[in-house]
């Protein structure tokens, strides 16, 4: 998803660049193309896929809809949670006192 793309190190650690991209998005697709060229971020563009799993909005826009702007705005509010990988046995009744004896 787009928010996840902006949380990658190449964007997350460059807050001023993200804010400059947000300003370019306000000025339309041509401004975004100029931004991408100026900052040399062709390979770092977030990917948005449609229902057919096709990449759309390579410059942040799909027709008259901006796909990246809201994601950039969410970065100030978004706190990623660490994934917890619980590979232990699902049956944990041995840790609950008296649970193993109940049937």
Steps between C-alpha positions, in 0.01 A plus 500: 500500500603861457551583868730199534701628202551839664614325820795343319841652592542683168192711584458474878840653572450786252211696642574817302496302176162351591359844577638630168327210324177590676532855364567366151189282526295813568624645172405202285656212312747710301642646821538147638685390185738795547546409867578137417757608242656770720534277809585188295245280673371306200572165667357609836151591385225335705304241307123501502332199344144479379260209538673328205839527680620752240714794607309826464582860574875483435524871574258506790196570285246275332288720274386777737553305824814553709612166641793611716387821671290344777772245571752780552257679730453179701874468567472753784235285667612149410699293748598160364463218746762232526389161377493236770590157371357251747632166382443337836246224550144628472387271784634689801288334768816383675559862610150547649481354852245221515413523128662167410283315751169645378296315240 
